[in-house]
């Protein structure tokens, strides 16, 4: 869901008049008769002139207008705002009213010039009453026999959380930190929770596209954000951010969640999610600690393979994590050309000129959405011991895995010890590939070996890790 808000303008006149005169709007309004075009345009022109002091936002989803939130100052009190929210009838039933109201109230509070919110609601408009009460509004008085006034002071507003993710990606450090976060973002956004990303994406186009498609606001500089410690939750996934970095300190946040492995610094946190295979759920001092396969975040597009393992490998997929800085795919292609017992190999790589020259069976796809499509028909996968290898295990595909850096070694060893993958090599300290072609060839040739690997992964991951993590964040 790509949700965007913008200031209302005169260009919205026809749209707003249609919404104003809709049956649902008329039945809920203090003025229950339809408004004419001339009177509407006169009102709209005057109302727009009061922006930005009195916000009037149009919200769109995937470029389609879905509703508005209008905040009108009380005549004798410029710090008291009457709230009006409307969602187009075609988009109701998806909690959008709650999402729109949360975004609007959050922004106004963060700007700092409000002390009270008010809402005038018809007695029988039970959905609206429920919505505003969820944000802390309480009945103040009866205005007429049909309408009541609900209010909430700014210090008692019950905002939905906003999750801010702090991570980085580049061709050097890879994409794992951001991809793990993006799986959690995807789940949170599906529940109407606003998500913001702070950090660098390293100019990696497919990663930029993924966050854009999710509807995540992106900031390179954390100083551009207005934070509310009563609302904002920080999720940090990094090896490099300094423990003393002012932005990540717990005092600035409702809570801080750290996505962690053996290499992660000991950040101060409300909850640590350890990306491991040992199930743990406990409290350590002042923070919660959870770990295990049930807390590994997976993207929603990940699904378990539905095809039976063939006796002979037809299609191999090869990729070196999300960036392939050290040209694993190209190096692997050169050696794989000498192996005959397969039909086709798909390489996810930017090296689309060299790889096809090694063998007519080789094809190259760019990083991004192509990977999911190619894995649907894969019989065997070779990759690095990164976040991407977890996705292969979750799909229950046979896997050959190598490591590129020290931080991947513990995970690599765990996979080998559990026999969930076959180790096929590593990158040396002088950045040269040392690949075990005897093991690689055996994995391609031996159907029983591939079946024994897959047998270890079947049922191990239930793909609900992102959902559990969001549940834990909400509960903090």
Residue pairs with C-beta under 8 A, 6 or more apart in sequence:
1 61
1 62
1 189
1 190
1 215
2 61
2 62
2 212
2 213
2 214
2 215
3 59
3 60
3 61
3 99
3 103
3 215
4 59
4 60
4 61
4 63
4 215
5 57
5 58
5 59
5 60
5 100
5 103
5 104
6 57
6 58
6 60
7 48
7 51
7 52
7 55
7 56
7 57
7 58
8 16
8 44
8 47
8 48
8 51
8 56
8 57
8 58
8 68
8 70
9 48
10 41
10 44
10 45
10 48
12 44
12 58
12 65
13 40
13 41
13 44
15 58
15 65
16 40
16 44
16 68
17 35
17 37
17 40
19 25
19 67
19 68
19 86
19 88
20 35
20 40
21 34
21 35
22 89
24 89
25 86
26 32
26 33
26 34
27 122
28 121
28 122
28 125
28 128
30 120
30 144
30 147
35 43
47 54
47 56
47 70
48 56
50 56
50 73
53 73
53 78
54 71
54 72
54 73
54 81
55 69
55 70
55 71
55 104
55 107
55 108
56 68
56 69
56 70
56 71
57 68
57 69
57 70
57 104
58 65
58 67
58 68
59 65
59 66
59 67
59 68
59 69
59 96
59 100
59 103
60 66
61 91
61 96
65 88
66 87
66 88
66 90
66 91
66 96
67 85
67 86
67 87
67 88
67 91
67 96
67 97
67 100
68 84
68 85
68 86
68 100
69 83
69 84
69 85
69 86
69 100
69 101
69 103
69 104
70 83
70 84
70 85
71 81
71 82
71 83
71 84
71 104
71 108
71 117
72 81
72 82
72 84
73 79
73 80
73 81
73 82
74 80
74 81
74 82
74 118
77 116
78 113
79 113
79 114
79 115
79 116
80 114
80 115
80 116
80 117
80 118
81 108
81 114
81 116
81 117
81 118
82 117
82 118
82 119
82 120
83 101
83 104
83 105
83 117
83 118
83 119
83 132
84 119
85 97
85 100
85 101
85 104
85 128
85 131
87 96
87 97
87 100
94 192
95 191
95 192
96 192
97 127
97 131
98 131
98 134
98 160
98 192
99 160
99 192
99 194
101 131
101 132
101 135
102 135
102 159
102 160
102 192
102 194
103 194
105 117
105 135
105 157
105 159
106 159
106 162
106 194
106 228
106 231
108 114
109 154
109 157
109 159
109 228
110 226
110 227
110 228
111 226
114 154
115 153
115 154
116 151
116 152
116 153
116 154
117 137
117 151
117 152
117 154
117 157
118 149
118 150
118 151
119 128
119 132
119 137
119 149
119 150
119 151
120 143
120 147
120 148
120 149
120 150
121 128
121 129
121 132
121 147
121 148
121 150
122 128
122 146
122 147
123 146
123 147
123 148
129 150
132 150
133 150
134 158
135 152
135 157
135 158
135 159
136 152
136 156
136 157
136 158
137 150
137 151
137 152
138 150
138 151
138 152
139 148
139 149
139 150
140 148
140 149
140 150
140 151
141 148
141 149
142 148
142 149
143 149
159 228
159 230
159 231
160 192
160 193
160 194
160 231
161 193
161 231
161 232
161 233
161 254
161 473
161 474
162 193
162 194
162 195
162 196
162 228
162 231
162 232
162 233
163 184
163 185
163 188
163 193
163 194
163 195
163 196
163 232
163 233
163 234
163 235
163 473
164 195
164 196
164 197
164 198
164 225
164 227
164 232
164 233
164 234
164 235
165 181
165 184
165 185
165 195
165 196
165 197
165 198
165 199
165 216
165 234
165 235
165 236
165 237
166 198
166 199
166 222
166 234
166 235
166 236
166 237
166 238
166 241
166 247
166 248
167 177
167 178
167 180
167 181
167 197
167 199
167 236
167 237
167 238
168 177
168 178
168 199
168 200
168 201
168 202
168 238
168 240
169 175
169 177
169 178
169 179
169 199
169 200
169 201
169 202
169 204
169 207
169 322
169 323
170 200
170 202
170 203
170 204
170 323
171 202
171 204
171 323
171 325
172 202
172 323
172 325
173 202
173 239
173 240
174 321
174 322
174 323
174 325
174 386
175 204
175 207
175 321
175 322
175 323
175 387
176 321
176 322
176 386
176 387
176 388
177 237
177 238
177 239
177 259
178 197
178 199
178 201
178 207
178 211
178 237
179 207
179 299
179 322
179 387
179 388
180 237
180 259
180 275
180 297
180 387
181 197
181 235
181 237
181 259
182 210
182 211
182 214
182 216
182 299
183 297
183 298
183 299
183 300
183 465
183 466
184 235
184 297
184 466
184 469
184 470
185 195
185 197
185 211
185 214
185 216
186 214
186 299
186 300
186 466
187 297
187 300
187 466
187 467
187 469
187 470
188 195
188 470
188 473
189 195
189 214
189 215
189 216
190 300
191 470
193 470
194 217
195 214
195 216
195 217
196 216
196 217
196 218
196 219
196 225
197 211
197 216
197 217
197 218
197 219
198 218
198 219
198 220
198 221
198 222
198 225
198 247
199 220
200 220
201 207
201 208
201 211
201 218
202 323
204 322
204 323
204 367
205 368
206 366
206 367
206 368
206 369
207 322
209 368
210 368
211 218
219 225
222 247
227 252
227 253
229 251
229 252
229 253
229 254
230 254
231 254
232 252
232 253
232 254
233 253
233 254
233 255
233 256
233 257
233 473
233 476
234 248
234 252
234 253
234 255
234 256
234 257
235 257
235 258
235 259
235 473
236 248
236 256
236 257
236 258
236 259
236 267
236 269
237 258
237 259
238 264
238 265
239 263
239 264
239 265
239 407
241 248
241 265
241 267
243 265
243 266
243 267
243 268
246 252
248 256
248 267
249 268
250 256
250 268
250 269
250 270
254 476
255 270
255 271
255 473
255 476
256 267
256 268
256 269
256 270
256 271
257 269
257 270
257 271
257 272
257 273
257 469
257 472
257 473
257 476
258 264
258 267
258 269
258 271
258 272
258 273
259 273
259 275
259 297
260 272
260 273
260 274
260 275
261 274
261 275
261 276
261 407
261 410
261 411
262 407
262 410
263 406
263 407
269 287
270 286
270 287
270 288
270 476
271 287
271 288
271 289
271 290
271 472
271 473
271 476
272 284
272 287
272 288
272 289
272 290
273 290
273 291
273 295
273 469
273 472
274 280
274 289
274 290
274 291
274 295
275 291
275 295
275 296
276 291
276 292
276 414
277 292
277 293
277 414
277 418
278 291
278 292
279 291
279 292
279 293
279 294
280 289
280 290
280 291
280 292
281 289
281 290
281 291
281 292
282 288
282 289
282 290
283 289
288 472
288 476
290 472
293 460
293 461
293 465
294 462
294 464
294 465
294 468
295 465
295 468
295 469
296 390
296 394
296 461
296 465
297 465
297 466
297 469
298 390
298 391
298 394
298 461
298 463
298 465
298 466
299 391
299 466
300 466
301 372
302 372
302 391
302 394
302 395
302 463
303 395
303 463
304 394
304 395
304 396
304 463
305 376
305 378
305 395
305 396
305 397
307 377
309 379
309 398
309 447
309 450
309 451
309 454
310 379
310 447
311 447
312 341
312 342
312 447
313 341
313 342
313 343
313 379
313 380
313 444
313 450
314 342
314 343
314 344
314 379
315 342
315 343
315 344
315 345
315 346
315 374
315 377
315 378
315 379
315 380
316 336
316 342
316 344
316 345
316 346
316 378
316 379
316 380
316 381
316 382
316 444
317 345
317 346
317 347
317 348
317 371
317 374
317 375
317 378
317 380
317 381
317 382
318 328
318 329
318 332
318 333
318 336
318 345
318 346
318 347
318 348
318 381
318 382
318 383
319 328
319 329
319 347
319 348
319 349
319 367
319 371
319 383
319 388
320 326
320 327
320 328
320 329
320 349
320 383
320 384
320 404
321 328
321 383
321 384
321 386
321 387
321 388
321 404
322 367
322 386
322 387
322 388
323 367
324 348
324 349
324 350
324 367
325 404
326 404
326 427
326 431
326 433
327 351
328 383
328 384
328 402
328 404
328 427
328 433
329 347
329 348
329 349
329 351
329 355
330 347
330 349
330 351
330 354
330 355
331 433
331 435
332 347
332 382
332 433
332 435
333 345
333 347
333 354
333 355
333 358
333 359
333 362
334 358
335 435
335 437
335 440
336 345
336 358
336 359
336 362
336 440
337 358
337 359
337 362
338 437
339 437
339 440
339 441
339 444
341 441
341 444
341 445
342 361
342 379
342 380
342 444
343 361
344 361
344 362
344 363
345 359
345 361
345 362
345 363
346 363
346 364
346 365
346 374
346 378
347 355
347 362
347 363
347 364
347 365
348 364
348 365
348 366
348 367
348 370
348 371
348 374
349 355
349 364
349 365
349 367
350 366
350 367
351 364
352 364
352 366
355 362
355 364
356 362
356 363
356 364
365 371
365 374
375 381
375 392
375 395
375 397
378 397
379 397
379 398
379 450
380 397
380 398
380 399
380 400
380 443
380 444
380 450
381 392
381 397
381 398
381 399
381 400
382 399
382 400
382 401
382 402
382 424
382 440
383 389
383 392
383 399
383 400
383 401
383 402
384 401
384 402
384 403
384 404
384 408
385 401
385 402
385 403
385 404
385 408
385 409
385 411
385 412
385 415
386 404
386 408
389 399
389 401
389 411
389 415
389 421
392 399
393 399
393 415
393 420
393 421
393 457
393 460
393 461
394 457
394 461
394 463
396 454
396 457
396 458
397 454
398 443
398 450
398 451
398 453
398 454
399 415
399 420
399 421
399 422
399 453
400 421
400 422
400 423
400 424
400 439
400 440
400 443
401 412
401 415
401 421
401 422
401 423
401 424
402 412
402 423
402 424
402 425
402 426
402 427
402 433
402 435
403 409
403 411
403 412
403 426
403 427
404 426
404 427
405 427
412 423
412 426
415 421
415 423
416 422
416 423
418 456
419 452
419 453
419 456
420 453
420 456
420 457
420 460
421 453
422 439
422 442
422 443
422 449
422 453
423 436
423 439
424 435
424 436
424 439
424 440
424 443
425 433
425 434
425 435
425 436
426 433
426 434
427 433
427 434
428 434
442 449
443 449
443 450
